[in-house]
Structures are given as structure tokens and as C-alpha cells.
Amino acid sequence: MRKHDYSKAADAVHQVKALLSEKVYKYEDEVTILTAIQQESKIQVEMLKSELYERWKGMIQWTVPSDKIKDSKEEPENLKMVLKINTKLDKTDILEKVVIGMKKMNILKDSMKKFVEMFYTHMVQPIVENRECVVVSTESGASKVLTIEVTKTKTDDDEVTYPNPQDMFQNLDILLQFLNKHLLHVVIEDSSSDGQTYSLMNMMGSFIADDTLDLAVKQCLIKAIPSSHKDLEQFNTVIVATEEVQKRLVNMKFIQPDNRILMDYVQNVNTLFANKKCQEIIEQARILMTVEVHNTVRINHDKPLGELPALFDGEGGGGKKARKAELASESPISTDTFRLPSCLIR
């Protein structure tokens, strides 16, 4: 058996296990050598699984920010996520052998689930939810590197923060094309069916395709729907981009041809536009209902009308006016006479 041929190694341990499970002699339980072989077989199975896990981890390396940095809102941060893939060992490509070996040892599905969870959290979500996002695919020696950098900035409440739909689709395409070329292109035979095959990209799609497309619709596409008929005509470019990405995802086998999440969005765009317009009108009506319609001034004991004007201007008037002023000073009125109750006046 050649070095690193994990597929043949998996076949060998399964053959040994099958042979040891057969009853060949009625007193075989008393043969100590068989017990020793059975124990050694179990040890070899676990050793093979452990080596396959290590090879898988060695091919896929993540560099992601800690949760504390991601959730920080004190200062703007540039978040950087890096995925490095190296499928060569001793100048030999071992990806397919490792994957098939893991499949035969029944550990591929769990390993793929963990990888897909990391991919969805640290790569898919950032490009769908952030406006300022740059995706770059590079090569560094034998390693293939995918880098995502997100610029987190403080924004006003009315500032657009969702990504441009065309940019979001382009970044998503870069992610999936990178994985399809360097990792998920490996084809595996489905042991539960008659000779049918599937790729690792099929497997990843079965885990996160629906969640990815739902996220793209809710966090980007619906928010990008315009609220005017003029802008709705320009929105046709987004519809075309949506239809194109649907075709690419099907060709890549990330989604099945009958997956309608994106296409249902395109076909319902007029309804969504009408709903958005109605919501804006309702919001405007709600604001108008709470606006002060009249300009008023509140009057109470703590805020009186002020000093009363003099009864006479002091110019002319003769003796009668002087007498009236004298009588007024002799019989002062109460300070509460002209005091109004608490009220609003225009």
C-alpha cells in the first residue's frame, strides 16, 4: 500500500473487521490470538481516523477575529477573515485520498459540518450584511488564500448600510468559485444509492444553501427595493443579476435546479415594491398624527402674563382723570384678579 493512500487503508481496516466478525470456529473465544487481533484492529481504526482528522485540519486553516472584537461598538474596526487551503503533502495532492478515506471511515459528514459552520459565520454573513466588504483570492506558494476584509464604521440611522446587491452577488460568487476550485470539487460515490455520485459542494449546499439565499434576500435584496416608480425601472439590473447568480449556483451544484428562493423574489418584486411604498406612507401618517398642529404657549401661575399697563398715560385728562387715579390707588384690587388658570393659548 502506497504512503498516504487513505482510501486503501480504510478498505483494509473494514476487511479486517468483516473477517473478525465471522464465526469460523466454535471455540474461537478461547483462542487468545483472535482477541489480541480484534483489539489491535480497533486501535488501527482509531489511529486511521485520528490521522485523517489531522490531515483535514492541516489542509484547512482559519484566521478569524475573536467574538469580543467582532461585537465591539466602541471604535470602528476593520475585520479580517482568512481561509488558507493547502492540499499538497510532500509535493503530492492528497485531497481526494483524504476525503474518500474520511467518507469510508464515516467521519466526513461531521468534519464538513464544522467547516461549513465556520464558512457561513465568518465569510457568508459578512459579505451579505456589510456594505464595505472586500473579497480577494490569492495564491501563496502551494497555499490558496481567501481573504475577506470588512470595514465597520459608525453611521447615522438614515444612512444605507446594506451592500449593493450586485457587489454582494459578486463576492458570493468569488467565495464559492474559490472553494469549488481548490477544495469542494472532489466527487464521492453515494453508498446509499446505485452508483450515484455527489461532490463536496453538493454536501455544503445541502447544509447552508437555503440559509444563505434567505439571508441574501432579507438582509440585502429586500432592503434595496426602491420606493419610487422611477427607481423601480433602474432596479431591473438587480433582477438580471439575481437571475444570473441563480444559474451559476445551479451549475456549481451549490443549489438544486428546483430551488426557488431567489427566483420567487424576482417574480414578486412588484408586490414587494407596493408593500414597501405602503409601509412608507403609513409611517409618514403616523408621524403626522403625533406632530403639534398648532403653535401654543402654556400659561400658569409660574409664568404670568407680566406687568399690567398703566391706567392713564399721564397726559392731559383734567381733574376727572386725576380723581379716578386717586380712587384706584385708594382701593387696590387683588393680585389674583387677572391671573389665568393653567392653559394653552395661541
C-alpha positions, 0 to 999 in steps of 0.5 A: 500500500502506497504512503498516504493512500487513505482510501486503501487503508480504510478498505483494509481496516473494514476487511479486517473487521468483516473477517473478525466478525465471522464465526469460523470456529466454535471455540474461537473465544478461547483462542487468545490470538483472535482477541489480541487481533480484534483489539489491535484492529480497533486501535488501527481504526482509531489511529486511521481516523485520528490521522485523517482528522489531522490531515483535514485540519492541516489542509484547512486553516482559519484566521478569524477575529475573536467574538469580543472584537467582532461585537465591539461598538466602541471604535470602528474596526476593520475585520479580517477573515482568512481561509488558507487551503493547502492540499499538497503533502510532500509535493503530492495532492492528497485531497481526494485520498483524504476525503474518500478515506474520511467518507469510508471511515464515516467521519466526513459528514461531521468534519464538513459540518464544522467547516461549513459552520465556520464558512457561513459565520465568518465569510457568508454573513459578512459579505451579505450584511456589510456594505464595505466588504472586500473579497480577494483570492490569492495564491501563496506558494502551494497555499490558496488564500481567501481573504475577506476584509470588512470595514465597520464604521459608525453611521447615522440611522438614515444612512444605507448600510446594506451592500449593493446587491450586485457587489454582494452577488459578486463576492458570493460568487468569488467565495464559492468559485474559490472553494469549488476550485481548490477544495469542494470539487472532489466527487464521492460515490453515494453508498446509499444509492446505485452508483450515484455520485455527489461532490463536496459542494453538493454536501455544503449546499445541502447544509447552508444553501437555503440559509444563505439565499434567505439571508441574501434576500432579507438582509440585502435584496429586500432592503434595496427595493426602491420606493419610487416608480422611477427607481423601480425601472433602474432596479431591473439590473438587480433582477438580471443579476439575481437571475444570473447568480441563480444559474451559476449556483445551479451549475456549481451544484451549490443549489438544486435546479428546483430551488426557488428562493431567489427566483420567487423574489424576482417574480414578486418584486412588484408586490414587494415594491407596493408593500414597501411604498405602503409601509412608507406612507403609513409611517409618514401618517403616523408621524403626522398624527403625533406632530403639534398642529398648532403653535401654543404657549402654556400659561400658569401661575409660574409664568404670568402674563407680566406687568399690567399697563398703566391706567392713564398715560399721564397726559392731559385728562383734567381733574376727572382723570386725576380723581379716578387715579386717586380712587384706584390707588385708594382701593387696590384690587387683588393680585389674583384678579387677572391671573389665568388658570393653567392653559394653552393659548395661541 
